[in-house]
Amino acid sequence: VKITTDDGVVGWGEAITRVSLGRVAWLRGEPEAALAHFRRASEVAESGGDLFTRSVAGNQIGRLLLVGGKTSEAEDFFRRTLVDSITLHHDEGVAYGLEGMCAIAAAHGDAHRAGALSAAAAAIRHRIGVFDVEAFTVHEISLDAVRRAQPDAVADGERTGAELSVAEAVALALPDADASVAHAVAHW
């Protein structure tokens, strides 16, 4: 699929279509094809300055990498997509980013932080009324694993996370973020 505008610039249509094709490939059990579609979507979005579609594609890439055991590579995508979503003031994207960082925290055995980020993302989703289909809630696999090992720490984190503001949740997810991220989220 290649969609171009009259001036030959590859457009938003290809990027968002690639995301959809990637999701279909993932559901069909074709992770390599899904990853190829998501990577192409991300490239097209980035070349066109489309932070929204880059964020959507990046979250999908991060999820697939996470499922494939590539935690540090997944973390890079989750960090970037969280920052993109903050820049756009996109609540659903922030929830996705927090869920991704929850999975990373869980993979590193940081049970309290994983629980807090999961609860903070759930609070955002509850507030905006947008939830994800079960097939794509991959952060829960990592969260469940750390919950089995450290149930009290996850539960304590969930209690903490349920009370966090968006700015506090982002600070927990990205403690080393630059001042522009803190400034963008401070006015949420």
VEXMAR-386974 format. One line per field, with one value per residue: residue number from 1; x, y, z of N, C-alpha, C in turn; residue in one letter. Coordinates in steps of 0.001 Angstrom, whole numbers. Atoms other than C-alpha are relative to their C-alpha. Last residue first. Example, Ala and Ser with C-alpha at 12.3 -4.5 7.8 and 13.67 -1.06 7.14 Angstrom:
% VEXMAR-386974
miro	(2/1)
n_X	(-820/890)
n_Y	(-1190/-1190)
n_Z	(-60/0)
ca_X	(13670/12300)
ca_Y	(-1060/-4500)
ca_Z	(7140/7800)
c_X	(-770/900)
c_Y	(1090/1200)
c_Z	(730/0)
drenmi	(s/a)
% end
This chain:
% VEXMAR-386974
miro	(188/187/186/185/184/183/182/181/180/179/178/177/176/175/174/173/172/171/170/169/168/167/166/165/164/163/162/161/160/159/158/157/156/155/154/153/152/151/150/149/148/147/146/145/144/143/142/141/140/139/138/137/136/135/134/133/132/131/130/129/128/127/126/125/124/123/122/121/120/119/118/117/116/115/114/113/112/111/110/109/108/107/106/105/104/103/102/101/100/99/98/97/96/95/94/93/92/91/90/89/88/87/86/85/84/83/82/81/80/79/78/77/76/75/74/73/72/71/70/69/68/67/66/65/64/63/62/61/60/59/58/57/56/55/54/53/52/51/50/49/48/47/46/45/44/43/42/41/40/39/38/37/36/35/34/33/32/31/30/29/28/27/26/25/24/23/22/21/20/19/18/17/16/15/14/13/12/11/10/9/8/7/6/5/4/3/2/1)
n_X	(987/1262/385/988/1175/760/630/1042/1118/920/-474/464/-1141/-663/-1168/-353/-365/-1278/-1040/-180/-722/-1383/-696/409/-951/105/1387/245/-699/656/1304/-202/-336/1229/854/-617/209/1387/17/-1237/-142/1018/-589/-1183/452/532/-1133/-774/562/-657/-1146/-341/-1097/-1150/-817/444/-625/-710/-565/938/333/421/1322/969/170/757/1401/527/95/1178/1193/187/393/1384/863/95/758/1411/401/304/-1189/-1064/268/-272/-1457/-559/379/-1013/-1274/109/-134/-1395/-796/349/-710/-1394/-58/207/853/1041/1302/-115/13/1377/833/-355/553/1429/240/-411/997/1229/-297/-8/1391/429/-625/461/-979/-1087/-1125/452/146/-1362/-516/733/-439/-1345/166/547/-1057/-858/819/252/-1282/-137/1084/-284/1270/202/1020/-417/-1125/495/811/-885/-791/912/241/-1235/-121/1022/-378/-1099/543/728/-1004/-684/-1110/-1154/-69/1121/-264/-1041/622/860/-830/-476/1131/301/-1019/379/1081/-450/-821/791/540/881/720/-381/-892/-1375/-279/758/-763/906/-737/851)
n_Y	(1010/-716/-765/775/356/-1219/-424/992/-266/-992/-1382/-810/-720/-826/-586/784/1342/-133/-166/1304/883/-491/371/-861/-883/-1368/-441/-433/-1261/-1003/-294/-878/-1307/-556/-412/-1177/-1151/-491/-1058/1/1321/89/-626/767/1217/-399/-321/1241/803/-380/852/-460/-956/539/893/1383/734/1193/720/999/-318/-1398/-133/682/-827/-1190/403/152/-1353/-650/672/-437/-1409/-122/625/-935/-1167/306/-1161/392/-258/856/1370/54/-72/1300/964/-172/517/1464/423/-160/1041/1266/-3/308/1434/833/1111/-26/-160/-1156/-1164/-154/-484/-1412/-730/-179/-956/-1340/-476/-391/-1182/-1171/-397/-635/-1324/-989/-1068/38/749/1391/494/248/1200/1167/302/572/1357/831/277/1059/1218/497/534/1336/879/572/439/-784/-1025/-831/-858/-1033/-928/-732/-926/-1057/-856/-762/-1044/-1036/-703/-902/-1104/-865/-655/-1123/-293/776/1225/859/460/1029/1199/585/631/1264/939/375/971/1288/538/297/1210/1178/571/-641/1119/223/1140/-441/-485/-1196/-1240/-1091/-1255/-1170)
n_Z	(418/257/-1194/-775/825/275/-1254/-279/911/-558/-39/1129/572/-1013/669/1192/-447/-720/1019/655/-926/-122/1235/1107/671/-521/165/1378/246/-855/602/1158/-568/-577/1116/613/-883/8/-1015/-794/-626/-1058/-1190/-421/-692/-1305/-876/-116/-1089/-1257/-310/-1345/40/740/-820/136/1091/-451/1137/505/1398/156/-608/875/1206/-406/-124/1357/554/-582/507/1385/23/-474/1005/1130/-458/-172/-795/-1374/-828/534/-431/-1445/-137/407/-1041/-1041/500/-11/-1396/-402/650/-657/-1278/263/277/-1183/429/-1036/658/885/-882/-468/1113/211/-1136/246/1080/-442/-962/707/815/-880/-233/1250/93/-968/248/-969/544/101/-1368/-492/664/-490/-1360/108/528/-1073/-980/554/111/-1346/-473/571/-439/-1319/-587/-1216/202/1140/-385/-917/797/923/-802/-449/1165/245/-1018/238/1232/-333/-800/936/848/-645/898/-433/799/-397/-1363/86/581/-1033/-1027/564/47/-1385/-431/607/-840/-1365/-10/350/-1213/-965/-606/-1390/-144/138/1353/336/130/300/30/0)
ca_X	(-2509/-517/2450/2612/4266/6607/7748/8399/10275/12422/14110/12992/15146/12291/10248/7546/7393/7468/4752/2598/3134/2163/-928/-1960/-1335/-4014/-4625/-870/-331/-2964/-1619/1914/818/-880/2240/4469/2140/1929/5695/6429/2908/2393/5697/4334/898/2484/4571/1533/-599/1656/491/-2937/-3170/-5252/-7561/-8887/-7974/-10103/-11332/-13710/-11628/-11595/-11485/-8601/-6700/-7316/-6194/-2941/-2306/-3129/-648/2032/1630/1676/4826/6500/5756/6854/10222/11287/13014/10329/7712/9252/9302/5688/4630/6597/4415/1269/2369/2915/-480/-2161/-253/-1491/-5062/-4626/-3197/-1746/178/3545/2532/1677/5040/6850/4998/5735/9446/9652/7630/9835/13091/11610/10813/14491/15431/12828/13459/11660/9479/6362/8212/9284/5683/4453/7134/6343/2640/3440/5676/2950/488/3134/4348/695/210/3615/3036/6108/5816/9094/8211/4814/6279/9006/6575/4135/7001/8055/4462/4017/7325/6458/3126/4752/7242/4489/2236/-226/-3362/-3980/-510/-1123/-4395/-2656/83/-2414/-4099/-797/132/-3144/-2324/1042/-170/-3006/-801/943/3880/4761/4418/2985/-469/-474/786/-663/1433/0)
ca_Y	(18907/22094/20388/17828/20133/21679/18292/17138/20346/19984/16820/13361/11401/10258/9126/6757/8246/11792/10788/9464/12652/14854/12740/13113/10120/8714/5397/4989/4823/2154/234/499/-982/-3833/-4430/-4442/-6800/-9265/-9587/-12772/-13419/-9682/-9574/-12121/-10484/-7114/-8628/-10253/-7171/-4987/-6956/-5337/-5746/-8929/-7643/-4775/-1379/968/4510/6129/9295/9190/5373/5248/7865/5959/2708/4376/5533/2046/414/2984/2427/-1358/-1318/1156/-1057/-4239/-3055/-6535/-5258/-6844/-5227/-1781/-2389/-3560/-481/1671/256/834/4419/4945/3511/5746/8747/7856/7788/11191/12957/16328/16252/16813/14362/11796/12273/11945/8697/7453/8088/6376/3378/3033/3076/658/-1845/-1920/-2536/-5277/-7341/-10462/-10967/-9890/-6694/-6139/-6565/-4096/-1556/-1742/-1209/1755/3175/2863/4850/7420/7845/8188/11072/12669/13173/15141/13728/11799/10587/9310/7463/5879/4907/3356/1418/110/-866/-2713/-4587/-5448/-6898/-8974/-10330/-10950/-13023/-14653/-13465/-10914/-9502/-9321/-7463/-5023/-4465/-3820/-1206/497/365/2079/4853/5449/5143/7591/10141/10881/10041/13280/13063/16560/15207/13267/9724/6469/3357/0)
ca_Z	(31954/32495/34142/31314/28813/31421/32721/29160/28289/31418/30159/31144/33616/35847/32842/34106/37616/36243/33763/36598/38622/35666/34953/38587/40824/43159/41367/41070/44836/45383/42389/43750/47090/45231/43117/46219/48076/45183/44636/42644/41322/40741/38822/36351/36199/35376/32586/30965/31718/29586/26541/26426/22641/22393/25139/23053/24424/26516/25969/28474/28961/32783/32979/30511/32507/35739/34075/33005/36591/37882/35502/36291/40029/39750/37621/40010/43021/41219/39947/38793/35634/33429/35658/35147/31381/31399/33368/30890/28119/30155/30818/27093/26221/28819/27436/23961/25244/26848/23803/24859/21553/23248/25970/23311/21599/24952/25695/22196/22633/26016/24814/21732/23716/26250/23506/22496/26104/26534/23424/24701/21617/23521/24421/20823/19695/22308/21504/17793/18520/20735/18044/15400/17511/18463/14893/13875/16303/15783/12047/10934/7414/7527/11013/9936/6957/9090/11879/9420/7813/11240/12057/8757/9163/12782/11732/8995/11527/14102/11817/14232/12454/15210/14577/10820/11431/13766/11224/8442/10615/11412/7737/6866/9365/7720/4144/4669/6467/3244/1037/-701/-4472/-5013/-5761/-2487/-2187/-901/-1021/0)
c_X	(-1312/-1117/-1340/-485/-1073/-1269/-867/-745/-1155/-1196/-1121/503/-393/1166/768/1306/467/486/1366/1100/261/825/1462/731/-689/914/-189/-1393/-363/622/-767/-1316/207/240/-1268/-842/563/-224/-1402/-60/1217/88/-991/619/1184/-453/-472/1167/747/-486/710/1188/366/1208/1250/999/-565/528/859/491/-948/-426/-550/-1421/-1046/-231/-877/-1480/-565/-178/-1269/-1244/-277/-497/-1467/-924/-217/-830/-1517/-386/-235/1294/1105/-196/379/1512/618/-309/1084/1297/-103/241/1462/790/-302/837/1439/137/-114/-1072/-1154/-1347/37/-143/-1426/-827/286/-680/-1485/-334/334/-1048/-1249/271/-59/-1449/-367/652/-360/1063/1217/1133/-398/-45/1408/529/-669/498/1357/-183/-483/1082/858/-785/-171/1335/195/-1076/266/-1293/-261/-1005/414/1111/-497/-777/908/765/-924/-173/1247/142/-1000/437/1082/-568/-655/1043/810/1218/1203/-11/-1104/300/1025/-680/-826/877/417/-1128/-215/983/-502/-1108/370/800/-749/-406/-794/-834/438/1011/1445/394/-943/827/-959/891)
c_Y	(237/-928/693/777/-698/-331/1240/397/-981/264/942/1432/870/826/896/469/-854/-1354/128/76/-1367/-896/426/-492/897/991/1452/517/562/1380/1036/388/1019/1382/650/511/1280/1244/611/981/-30/-1355/-26/607/-821/-1226/357/222/-1327/-867/380/-803/557/928/-508/-906/-1418/-755/-1143/-764/-1019/300/1419/119/-631/929/1190/-369/-43/1412/686/-639/482/1428/129/-557/971/1215/-38/1151/-341/155/-946/-1422/-82/-19/-1353/-876/93/-643/-1517/-438/70/-1154/-1297/-17/-432/-1494/-1007/-1058/196/316/1276/1182/269/585/1494/717/246/1047/1398/534/493/1280/1265/483/716/1361/1223/1067/-18/-884/-1473/-579/-344/-1287/-1241/-403/-700/-1437/-847/-393/-1166/-1314/-594/-625/-1415/-981/-707/-330/858/1110/919/965/1143/1057/859/1065/1152/939/855/1145/1116/795/1019/1206/943/697/1180/179/-853/-1322/-956/-568/-1133/-1271/-652/-753/-1358/-1029/-428/-1084/-1333/-643/-377/-1285/-1297/-830/557/-1147/-297/-1120/427/440/1151/1266/1083/1225)
c_Z	(691/-446/-176/1236/817/-774/-220/1266/217/-906/459/133/-1196/-531/978/-627/-1182/502/663/-1057/-624/916/97/-1250/-1027/-726/433/-240/-1371/-218/829/-654/-1117/599/546/-1176/-608/863/117/1165/924/723/1169/1253/509/791/1399/957/184/1162/1291/535/1373/30/-705/717/-60/-1211/521/-1218/-632/-1421/-221/555/-903/-1189/402/39/-1421/-540/516/-617/-1417/-78/404/-1083/-1159/409/178/917/1473/799/-466/516/1477/159/-322/1217/1055/-498/118/1434/439/-609/754/1264/-275/-273/1140/-335/982/-650/-837/952/464/-1151/-152/1155/-207/-1060/512/975/-724/-777/854/129/-1280/-175/847/-183/910/-506/2/1408/474/-627/557/1383/-142/-464/1153/1002/-494/-33/1394/386/-533/455/1333/730/1229/-277/-1151/380/880/-786/-883/781/386/-1200/-218/1009/-314/-1235/291/739/-997/-863/555/-885/376/-765/448/1383/-72/-504/1087/1004/-554/17/1445/407/-563/818/1424/17/-307/1187/1165/562/1416/265/-183/-1403/-299/-66/-452/0)
drenmi	(w/h/a/v/a/h/a/v/s/a/d/a/d/p/l/a/l/a/v/a/e/a/v/s/l/e/a/g/t/r/e/g/d/a/v/a/d/p/q/a/r/r/v/a/d/l/s/i/e/h/v/t/f/a/e/v/d/f/v/g/i/r/h/r/i/a/a/a/a/a/s/l/a/g/a/r/h/a/d/g/h/a/a/a/i/a/c/m/g/e/l/g/y/a/v/g/e/d/h/h/l/t/i/s/d/v/l/t/r/r/f/f/d/e/a/e/s/t/k/g/g/v/l/l/l/r/g/i/q/n/g/a/v/s/r/t/f/l/d/g/g/s/e/a/v/e/s/a/r/r/f/h/a/l/a/a/e/p/e/g/r/l/w/a/v/r/g/l/s/v/r/t/i/a/e/g/w/g/v/v/g/d/d/t/t/i/k/v)
% end
